[in-house]
Amino acid sequence: MRRIDATHDPSLRSWVNSANEPGTDFPIQNLPFGVFRRAGTQESFRGGVAIGSVVLDLVAVTRMAILPPEAATALAAAAQPSLNVFMSMGPSAAGALRSALSNALRAGSPLESRLQAALIPQSQAQFALPATIGDYTDFYASIHHATTVGRLFRPDNPLLPNYKWVPIGYHGRSSSIAVSGQGFHRPAGQTLPAGARIPSFGPSRRLDYELEMGAFVGRGNSLGEPIPLDEAESHLFGVCLLNDWSARDLQSWEYQPLGPFLAKNFATTISPWIVTLEALAPFRAPWKRPADDPQPLAYLDSREVRAAGAVDVELEAYLETQRVREQHLEPHQLSQSNLRDLYWSLSQLVTHHSVNGCNLQPGDLVGTGTLSGPAPQQAGSLLELSQNGKSELHLSSGETRTFLEDADRVIFRAGCTRAGYARIGFGEVSGTVLPARTPAPTH
Ligand code: CA
């Protein structure tokens, strides 16, 4: 587990003034990594670090040759057009680079005048996926989500018997994962209308979002070598926001017996910045299992996980409709929840994923599953908030929704606050629903 060190000192200030403004997601205590280039150019994408309202261009910093040796090696990897190699170097490299960048960016650093030339406003940056994502796995680790969804379909038996024993997940698809700003066409597919015996084909009419976080794998494990629980976090690099767009009508017709398929793989959107586990060190919380629930099997249980396996991240989901944009209104807040409420810790997800010998690789993405809190208004999807379309949501714009309509934009934000530490944020992830493509002529 990463330790709290001098980089977390709440009294640290940066010579980048916007990093010291109250409410910034990116104070000097955060230093998340992403991949970017200047918008409107054909420049190569390259690694960057968010500080205040700007990006520190890591290629430019590499050329200056100003960091100590271990940090310089990590910097060269973090400057690449994808962060996989940097991720594979593990926590000591990430920690060394974080420490060196913290020194370089703090107020009074002798490097200020040189590094000024390596700053680009985030508003002028175009982001790419931060890593080449070889494999994407999505879990189902919020018991509140699993119970609410289960109750909609099986009122007498909402949680299946395996839920409290085994972290439930499925292998998703990485090719349709894109960075924030993704627009995607409403998917078409097979659905079985209520009361019908024969399915129809057409655009999904029950399009939904899922409020999730994604954890990027850092160091991999060899095929056949499980990752023990207390080593699991050393195989994780950092965390981002993730929207697992879902077509509920496609899903309910196709999901048995093998789980989600076309209902989920048409689009998944992640935030451009990965907040490292180093940055999250002050925001850890005990991982708890209610005393009358089954306790985890031995391979999923440890003193360390119980002491600090959870992460306290406050999440918010917003909906911005066409009318909200046209009338310059504030996006409607759909819900708030917290990563801390997960039934399984990130480390338990990693250990379970590899317990059969499955190899995880640098840049693999592990989704948490929809992050719903214990209260109904903390639900992380419209499926839950509208009770499967039975109850309309009344938006602050005067509109109503059960599921998403064309031109709707869904936005997630997140941040960590704790007394005695600087608040850090995740930026945001947004994506927009475009109209269904006009169907091709059929014969
Ligand atoms: Ca999901």
Residues whose N, C-alpha, C, O or C-beta is under 5 A from the ligand:
A	BS01	CA	D138 F139 E210 D244 G369 T370
